[in-house]
Amino acid sequence: MKLQRKNRVRALAVGALAVTGALALSACGSDDTSGSSGGGGSAKAADIKCEGKGKLLASGSSAQKNAMDVWVQNYSGACKGTEINYQPTGSGAGVTTFLQGQTAFAGSDSALKPEEIAKSKKVCKGGQAIDLPMVGGPIAIGYNVPGVDNLVLDAPTLSKIFNSEITKWNDKAIQKLNPDAKLPDLKIQAFHRSDDSGTTDNFTKYLKAAGGWKHEPAKKWEGEGGQAASGSAGVSSQVKQTSGAISYFELSYATSTKIPTVKLNTGAKAPVEATVDNASKAISEAKPAGQGNDLALKLNYTTKAEGAYPITLVTYEIACDKGNKADTLPATKSFLTYVASQDGQNALKALGYAPLPTEIADKVRKTAATLS
């Protein structure tokens, strides 16, 4: 039954708290109340317009896990009748589950492919799935090289490292980029994602565009050699504990575990550090790539603008423009509207995410309001 009662609730945003307890939101009306992952952040008090009650299930991108923890904490604190569970299963798994009709929306670090949009029409009765960008951020290159606190790499060198063509940290190509560093004669341990990942897709798009990557960009890892781990938490953990390791993951995973990150030689005057502000400079160059209410963006991975960090991603929520289930539609619209609000966006900068440009955020809110 579609609930019509609307409450405007003043929500106190919670900072640096673990999200615990049962936060299950099932599009299918499941009674499962298991799981919610922890996270932290800060946001000022937010006006959240609560609509609908019940359980809503979503899954997908692990890149947006820390953001989702904060959003769910704040939203659930305001909207007591709504329980939300977001499972960070990876972008590929999240899209698959959504296309099977098991979730109200999916998180993905890559926009839907044409064949996925076509398939979505079976789930979105009378409509189709659309991409709603929700937050951006840098994909950091974290490393663990004893005695090296400042490391510069470029796209061609990274392509060779992650394709097992450069295998020692004192390789001449790395030495050339770091003439003052004492690089050890140590084997490079390159880690990649074992799961289908939008972070992998964006990282390999950068390698292809700027570094001569020999494989086609994809959510599934196609490089030669290396070692695999599941999720951003998995690869960052391996870098933290493995001497000689290097991998790619969202900046929040580097900052929370104090993993040093690579500065990129992009052709600008100075190497560019992975920071929120530097990623925002690159994301501001993104161009619209979707049609109609689909707000997919095309990123510029080859930017040479001063201070622009090019290995970025925009993470999306994927939902039906029409044909949403009546029991989850009100809460889905309400939650996604909050996520794209100024309060929802501002809560995340301290976590290493780049808030959406105002123009894009406005479009997301207007589009979320039209979901039916």
Buried (B, 14 or more C-beta within 10 A) or exposed (E): EEBEEEEEBEBEBBBEBEBEEEBBBBBBEEEEBEEBBEBBBBBEEBEBBBBBBBBBBBBBBBBBBBBBBBBBBBBBBBBEBBBBBBBBBBBBBBBBBBBEBBBBBBBBBBBBEEEBBEBBBEBBEEBBBBBBBBBBBBBBBBBBBEEBEEBBBBBBBBBBBBBEBBEBBEBEBBEEBBEEBEBBEBEBBBBBBBBBBBBBBBBBBBBBBBBEBBBEBBBBBBBEEBBEBBBBBBBBBBBBEBEBBBBBBBBBBBBBBEBBBBBBBBEBEEBBBBBBEBBBBBBBBBEEEBEEBBBBBBBBBBBEBEBBBBBBBBBBBBBBBBBBBEBBBBBBBBBBBBBBBEBBBBBBBBBBBBBBBEEBBEBBBEBBEEBE
